[in-house]
């Protein structure tokens, strides 16, 4: 609180200055005791003051800017009075010693005061200031409706001592309140920290190197696959680390502690497949007289997903390099063979562009799935459906979905493109009445299963074996057989082209 906010009316200037004192009001308001509930501790002080001074009324008052409020009332039903009629305002302005009014009707300061002339009929008053942190915040006062003789020195000393006791109570209760607030704040902060650590899956710990004991969250024991506990031994943690990482972990930890206060390490935990990777961040908090660490704080957290992602990325890059080489070889072969079998440049561009597009479709699908394989149903739909007409469907597709390896997907995609392209140009899809039945099934035992895909055309133009096989036929029959270990039957039957592709199925996971 800074500066004056309001002038107290009808008080002498020196009294008003004492009441308005900024530091005094700051102490008073800092206690946060105004308008609080009744307190038996203060009631005992006021009743004792009334007994000592042999009067019917005793009050513990707090003098604010506009009112004086009674923390304790003995013999009076009021809870507050205006400051401008307060006897206690004069008492705190008078100094640290008790102020006495033996007969208010004869005292020029109070003879016209409403507390004297009104229903309360105050005649006698004695008040001792309560001093907290050097500020007179109010008084312990006694009142009577009859005039009194001046109290003895012993009585005034007792009143002053009781006022000091009341001031001590205010100080103690404020300290208790502040402690409770601080404790509540600490609890909230601890809960906030715990929630943050839990959300981030962080296990916090404090390692006392002298005792080899680690005080930690229970998550710490779970991360190292140890019995659930808040106290672990450092040697147990070291024993839980994968032997492949123990030497490196010890070395980096020792080097970090001798060279700086911070440590960071990564290592695997024994007994997990795929491996569980943990990261540690620690900081030296205390050192002994020789500079050796004695107390270290830190956190541990699981980085298995990140490590798995890094490994998957490395595998993907290796696979991508392999695929790029294979793709370049395939493109080169497609270009060479297409040129060889094309009669003119326009034929080359059309055929080569279509084959590259079929190759690109398979590659896009594989890339989207990080080269883990493609479902045959999706591959068939994308490679063959463009040759179908939505107005009059002429293709029947059947078969359970199976996962193809990247090589199989690329090879089968090109074969399906060639079959559909030839059917559209020369075969059953070149006339409205033609049809294609495309289906697949599996054969063989679980560890030696094969995919058998059948392409059967009907209802189209009469078919005769060609005098000269184009690159498409060669591609279907021989060129991809080595790549996907397939066995291909490709026949030009009179009723329509028939093809059967058989290839081994690899065990892949989607």
C-alpha positions in Angstrom: 0.0 0.0 0.0 1.5 3.4 -1.0 0.4 6.9 -0.3 -2.7 8.3 1.5 -6.0 7.1 0.1 -8.4 8.9 2.4 -8.3 11.5 5.3 -9.7 10.4 8.6 -12.4 13.0 9.7 -12.7 14.7 13.1 -9.4 13.5 14.4 -6.6 15.7 15.6 -3.9 16.1 12.9 -1.3 14.1 14.9 -3.7 11.3 15.5 -4.8 11.2 11.8 -1.1 11.0 10.8 -0.6 8.0 13.1 -3.7 6.3 11.7 -2.8 7.0 8.1 0.8 5.9 8.3 1.5 3.8 5.2 3.9 1.4 6.9 1.5 0.8 9.8 -1.4 0.1 7.5 0.8 -2.3 5.4 1.6 -4.3 8.5 -2.0 -4.3 9.6 -3.3 -5.4 6.2 -0.5 -7.9 5.7 -1.7 -9.8 8.8 -5.0 -10.5 6.9 -6.9 -10.7 10.3 -9.6 -8.1 9.7 -13.1 -9.7 9.6 -11.8 -13.1 10.6 -13.7 -15.5 12.8 -13.7 -15.4 16.6 -10.6 -16.9 18.2 -10.5 -18.3 21.8 -6.9 -17.4 22.2 -7.7 -13.7 21.9 -10.8 -14.1 24.0 -8.7 -15.5 26.8 -6.4 -12.4 26.6 -9.3 -9.9 26.7 -11.1 -11.7 29.6 -7.8 -11.8 31.5 -7.3 -8.0 30.9 -10.8 -7.3 32.2 -10.1 -9.3 35.4 -6.7 -7.7 36.0 -8.2 -4.2 35.6 -11.4 -5.0 37.3 -13.7 -3.7 34.5 -16.7 -5.1 32.7 -15.4 -4.6 29.1 -12.2 -5.5 27.4 -11.4 -5.4 23.6 -8.6 -6.5 21.2 -8.9 -3.9 18.5 -7.4 -3.4 15.1 -7.4 0.2 13.9 -7.9 0.6 10.2 -8.3 3.8 8.1 -12.0 4.2 8.5 -13.0 1.7 11.3 -11.6 -0.1 14.3 -12.5 -3.7 14.3 -12.7 -6.0 17.3 -10.8 -9.2 17.1 -12.1 -10.1 20.6 -15.0 -8.5 22.5 -15.5 -9.2 26.2 -18.6 -7.6 27.7 -19.7 -5.8 24.5 -21.9 -6.9 21.6 -20.4 -4.5 19.0 -17.9 -5.7 16.4 -16.5 -2.4 15.2 -16.8 1.4 15.5 -15.8 4.3 13.2 -12.1 5.3 13.5 -13.1 9.0 13.9 -14.7 8.2 17.3 -12.1 5.6 18.4 -10.3 6.0 21.7 -7.7 3.5 20.4 -6.7 5.8 17.5 -5.5 8.3 20.1 -3.8 5.5 22.0 -1.7 4.4 19.1 -0.8 8.0 18.4 0.3 8.5 22.0 3.3 6.1 21.8 4.2 2.7 23.1 2.9 3.2 26.7 -0.7 2.7 27.8 -3.1 5.6 27.4 -5.6 6.2 30.3 -8.8 8.3 30.5 -10.2 8.2 34.0 -13.4 10.1 33.2 -14.2 10.8 29.6 -16.9 13.4 30.4 -14.2 15.7 31.7 -11.6 15.0 29.0 -11.8 17.6 26.3 -10.9 15.0 23.6 -13.8 12.7 24.3 -16.6 14.5 26.3 -18.6 15.0 23.1 -17.7 11.6 21.6 -20.8 9.5 20.7 -19.3 6.6 22.7 -19.5 8.8 25.8 -22.7 10.7 25.1 -24.6 7.8 23.5 -25.9 4.4 24.7 -22.5 3.0 25.6 -21.8 5.7 28.3 -18.1 5.1 28.2 -16.4 6.8 31.1 -13.1 4.9 31.8 -10.6 3.8 29.2 -7.2 2.3 29.4 -5.5 1.0 26.2 -2.0 -0.5 25.5 -0.8 -0.5 21.9 -0.2 -3.9 20.2 3.1 -3.7 18.3 3.8 -6.0 15.4 6.9 -5.5 13.2 7.4 -2.1 14.8 3.9 -0.9 13.9 1.1 -0.1 16.4 -1.7 -2.0 14.7 -4.3 -1.6 17.4 -4.7 -1.9 21.2 -5.7 -4.2 24.0 -8.1 -1.9 25.9 -10.5 -2.0 28.9 -13.6 0.1 29.3 -16.1 0.9 32.1 -19.3 2.9 32.3 -18.1 4.4 35.6 -15.2 6.7 36.2 -12.0 5.1 37.8 -9.1 6.3 39.7 -5.8 6.2 37.8 -4.5 2.6 37.6 -1.4 1.5 39.5 1.9 1.0 37.8 1.6 -2.7 38.3 -1.9 -2.8 36.6 -0.6 -0.8 33.6 2.4 -3.1 33.3 0.1 -6.1 33.3 -2.1 -4.5 30.7 1.0 -3.7 28.6 2.3 -7.3 29.0 -1.1 -8.7 27.9 -1.0 -6.3 24.9 2.4 -7.7 24.0 1.0 -11.3 24.3 -1.8 -10.4 21.9 0.7 -8.9 19.5 2.7 -12.1 19.7 -0.4 -14.1 18.9 -1.0 -12.0 15.8 2.6 -12.7 14.8 2.4 -16.4 15.4 -0.9 -16.8 13.6 0.4 -14.9 10.7 3.5 -17.1 10.5 1.2 -20.2 10.7 -1.0 -18.8 8.0 2.0 -17.9 5.8 3.5 -21.4 6.4 0.2 -23.0 5.4 0.0 -20.9 2.3 3.6 -21.8 1.5 3.0 -25.4 2.2 -0.1 -25.4 0.0 1.9 -23.7 -2.8 4.6 -26.3 -2.4 2.0 -29.1 -2.6 0.6 -27.5 -5.7 4.0 -27.1 -7.2 4.9 -30.7 -6.4 1.6 -31.9 -8.0 2.3 -29.7 -11.0 5.8 -31.2 -11.3 4.5 -34.7 -10.9 1.9 -34.2 -13.6 4.5 -32.7 -15.9 6.9 -35.5 -15.3 4.1 -38.1 -15.7 2.9 -36.5 -19.0 6.5 -36.5 -20.3 7.1 -40.0 -18.9 10.1 -38.7 -17.0 11.4 -40.5 -13.9 13.2 -38.0 -11.6 15.8 -39.0 -9.1 18.4 -37.8 -6.5 21.5 -39.9 -6.0 23.5 -39.6 -2.8 26.9 -41.0 -3.9 28.1 -41.4 -0.3 25.3 -43.9 0.5 24.9 -45.2 -3.1 21.1 -44.7 -2.6 18.9 -43.2 -5.3 15.6 -41.5 -4.1 13.3 -41.6 -7.1 9.9 -41.9 -8.6 8.5 -45.4 -8.9 8.6 -45.0 -12.7 12.4 -45.2 -12.3 12.2 -48.8 -11.1 9.7 -49.7 -13.8 11.9 -48.3 -16.5 14.8 -50.6 -15.4 12.5 -53.6 -14.8 13.3 -53.6 -11.1 10.9 -54.2 -8.1 8.6 -51.2 -7.6 10.3 -48.8 -5.2 11.2 -45.2 -4.4 14.7 -46.1 -3.2 17.2 -47.9 -5.4 20.9 -48.7 -5.2 23.1 -47.3 -8.0 24.7 -50.7 -8.4 21.3 -52.3 -9.2 20.7 -49.7 -11.9 24.1 -50.5 -13.4 23.4 -54.2 -13.3 20.1 -53.7 -15.2 22.0 -52.0 -18.1 22.7 -54.1 -21.1 26.3 -55.4 -20.9 27.0 -54.0 -24.4 26.4 -50.5 -23.0 27.9 -50.7 -19.5 31.5 -49.8 -20.3 30.5 -46.8 -22.5 28.0 -45.6 -19.9 30.5 -45.8 -17.0 33.2 -44.1 -19.0 31.0 -41.2 -20.2 29.5 -40.8 -16.7 33.0 -40.6 -15.1 34.3 -38.3 -17.8 31.3 -36.0 -17.4 31.5 -35.7 -13.7 35.2 -34.9 -13.7 34.9 -32.5 -16.5 31.7 -30.6 -15.8 28.5 -30.7 -13.7 26.2 -32.2 -16.5 25.8 -35.7 -17.8 23.9 -37.1 -20.7 23.8 -40.8 -21.7 21.8 -43.4 -23.7 21.8 -47.2 -23.1 19.7 -50.3 -23.4 18.1 -52.2 -20.5 18.7 -56.0 -20.3 16.0 -58.5 -21.1 13.9 -56.6 -23.7 13.3 -57.5 -27.4 12.9 -55.2 -29.2 15.4 -53.4 -26.9 14.3 -50.8 -24.4 16.4 -47.7 -24.7 16.7 -45.1 -21.9 18.2 -41.7 -21.8 19.7 -40.0 -18.7 20.2 -36.4 -17.9 21.9 -35.5 -14.6 23.5 -32.6 -12.9 25.9 -32.4 -9.9 24.2 -30.4 -7.1 26.8 -30.8 -4.3 30.5 -31.5 -4.1 32.8 -32.2 -1.1 35.8 -30.2 -0.1 37.9 -32.1 -2.6 35.5 -31.3 -5.4 34.1 -34.8 -5.7 30.4 -35.1 -6.5 28.2 -36.1 -3.5 24.7 -35.4 -4.7 23.3 -35.6 -8.2 19.8 -34.8 -9.5 18.5 -36.1 -12.8 15.8 -37.7 -14.9 15.5 -40.8 -17.0 13.1 -41.3 -19.9 12.3 -44.0 -22.5 13.6 -43.3 -26.0 12.8 -46.7 -27.5 10.3 -45.3 -30.0 12.9 -42.8 -31.2 15.6 -45.4 -31.5 13.2 -47.7 -33.3 12.3 -44.9 -35.6 16.0 -44.1 -36.3 16.6 -47.8 -37.1 13.5 -47.9 -39.3 14.8 -44.8 -41.1 18.2 -46.4 -41.7 16.5 -49.6 -43.0 14.3 -47.5 -45.2 17.2 -45.6 -46.6 19.1 -48.9 -47.3 15.9 -50.3 -48.9 15.4 -47.1 -50.9 19.0 -47.3 -52.2 18.5 -50.9 -53.2 15.1 -50.0 -54.9 16.6 -47.1 -56.8 19.3 -49.4 -58.2 16.7 -52.0 -59.2 14.4 -49.4 -60.6 17.1 -47.8 -62.7 17.9 -51.3 -64.1 14.3 -52.0 -64.8 13.8 -48.6 -66.5 16.9 -49.2 -68.6 15.6 -52.7 -69.6 12.1 -51.3 -70.4 13.6 -48.5 -72.6 16.0 -50.8 -74.4 13.4 -53.5 -75.1 10.7 -51.0 -76.0 13.0 -49.3 -78.5 14.0 -52.6 -80.0 10.4 -53.7 -80.6 9.0 -50.3 -81.6 8.5 -49.7 -85.4 8.6 -45.9 -85.0 9.3 -43.2 -82.4 5.6 -42.5 -81.6 5.1 -46.2 -80.7 8.1 -46.1 -78.4 7.0 -43.0 -76.6 3.4 -44.3 -76.1 4.5 -47.8 -74.9 7.4 -46.6 -72.8 5.4 -43.9 -71.1 2.6 -46.3 -70.2 5.1 -48.8 -68.7 6.8 -46.1 -66.7 3.5 -45.0 -65.4 2.7 -48.6 -64.3 6.1 -48.8 -62.6 5.5 -45.4 -60.9 2.1 -46.5 -59.5 3.7 -49.4 -57.8 6.5 -47.3 -56.5 4.2 -44.7 -55.1 2.2 -47.3 -53.2 5.4 -48.8 -51.8 6.8 -45.4 -50.8 3.5 -44.6 -48.9 4.0 -47.8 -47.0 7.7 -47.3 -46.3 8.5 -50.2 -48.6 6.9 -52.8 -46.4 4.8 -54.3 -49.2 1.4 -53.8 -50.9 -1.9 -55.6 -50.7 -2.7 -57.4 -53.9 -6.3 -56.1 -54.0 -5.1 -52.5 -53.9 -2.4 -53.2 -56.6 -4.9 -54.8 -58.9 -7.5 -52.0 -58.5 -4.9 -49.3 -59.3 -3.1 -51.1 -62.2 -6.1 -52.7 -63.9 -9.2 -50.5 -63.2 -8.1 -47.6 -65.5 -8.7 -50.0 -68.4 -12.3 -50.6 -67.3 -15.3 -48.5 -68.2 -17.6 -47.4 -65.5 -20.7 -47.4 -67.7 -20.4 -51.1 -68.6 -18.1 -53.1 -66.2 -16.5 -56.0 -68.1 -13.9 -57.2 -65.5 -14.5 -59.6 -62.7 -12.0 -59.5 -59.9 -11.9 -62.0 -57.0 -9.5 -63.2 -54.4 -8.6 -62.7 -50.7 -6.2 -59.9 -50.0 -2.6 -60.8 -49.6 0.5 -58.8 -48.9 3.1 -58.7 -51.7 6.8 -58.0 -51.3 8.2 -54.8 -53.0 9.8 -56.9 -55.8 6.6 -58.9 -56.4 4.5 -55.7 -56.4 6.6 -54.0 -59.0 6.9 -57.1 -61.2 3.2 -58.1 -60.9 2.2 -54.5 -61.5 4.0 -54.4 -64.8 2.6 -57.8 -65.9 -1.0 -56.7 -65.1 -0.4 -53.5 -67.1 0.8 -55.4 -70.1 -2.1 -57.9 -70.0 -4.7 -55.1 -69.6 -3.0 -52.9 -72.3 -2.9 -55.8 -74.8 -6.6 -56.7 -74.0 -7.7 -53.1 -74.6 -5.8 -52.9 -77.9 -6.3 -56.3 -79.4 -8.2 -58.6 -77.0 -11.5 -58.9 -75.2 -11.5 -55.3 -73.9 -11.4 -54.0 -77.4 -15.0 -54.9 -78.1 -18.2 -54.2 -76.0 -19.0 -57.9 -75.6 -15.6 -58.9 -74.2 -14.9 -59.8 -70.6 -11.9 -60.5 -68.3 -12.0 -62.7 -65.3 -9.1 -61.9 -62.9 -8.7 -64.0 -59.8 -6.1 -65.4 -57.4 -5.7 -68.0 -54.8 -3.0 -69.6 -52.6 -1.5 -73.1 -52.8 0.8 -75.1 -50.6 1.7 -75.3 -46.9 2.1 -72.3 -44.6 5.9 -72.2 -45.0 5.8 -72.8 -48.7 2.7 -71.0 -49.9 2.4 -69.8 -53.5 0.2 -67.2 -55.1 -1.5 -68.3 -58.3 -3.1 -65.4 -60.3 -5.2 -66.2 -63.3 -6.1 -63.8 -66.2 -8.8 -65.2 -68.5 -10.3 -63.2 -71.5 -13.5 -64.2 -73.3 -16.1 -62.7 -75.7 -13.6 -60.8 -77.7 -12.2 -61.2 -81.2 -10.9 -64.6 -82.3 -7.3 -65.0 -81.1 -4.5 -66.6 -83.1 -0.9 -67.0 -81.8 1.2 -64.0 -83.1 3.9 -64.6 -85.7 6.2 -62.2 -83.7 6.1 -61.7 -79.9 6.4 -58.1 -78.8 8.2 -56.8 -75.8 4.9 -57.0 -73.8 4.7 -60.7 -74.2 8.4 -61.2 -73.5 8.0 -59.0 -70.4 5.1 -61.2 -69.2 6.8 -64.6 -70.0 10.5 -64.1 -69.2 11.8 -60.8 -68.2 10.2 -60.5 -64.8 10.3 -64.2 -64.0 13.8 -63.9 -62.5 13.0 -60.8 -60.5 9.9 -62.2 -58.7 10.8 -66.0 -59.0 7.6 -66.5 -60.9 6.4 -69.2 -63.2 4.3 -67.7 -66.0 1.9 -69.4 -68.5 0.9 -67.1 -71.3 -1.4 -68.6 -74.0 -3.2 -67.2 -77.0 -6.3 -69.4 -77.0 -9.0 -69.0 -79.7 -11.6 -67.8 -77.2 -9.2 -65.3 -75.6 -5.8 -64.8 -74.0 -5.1 -66.8 -70.9 -2.3 -66.2 -68.4 -1.4 -67.8 -65.1 1.3 -66.4 -62.8 2.6 -68.5 -59.9 5.0 -67.0 -57.3 6.1 -67.8 -53.7 4.5 -65.8 -50.9 6.8 -64.2 -48.4 5.9 -63.8 -44.7 5.3 -60.0 -44.4 3.5 -57.9 -41.8 1.2 -55.1 -42.9 
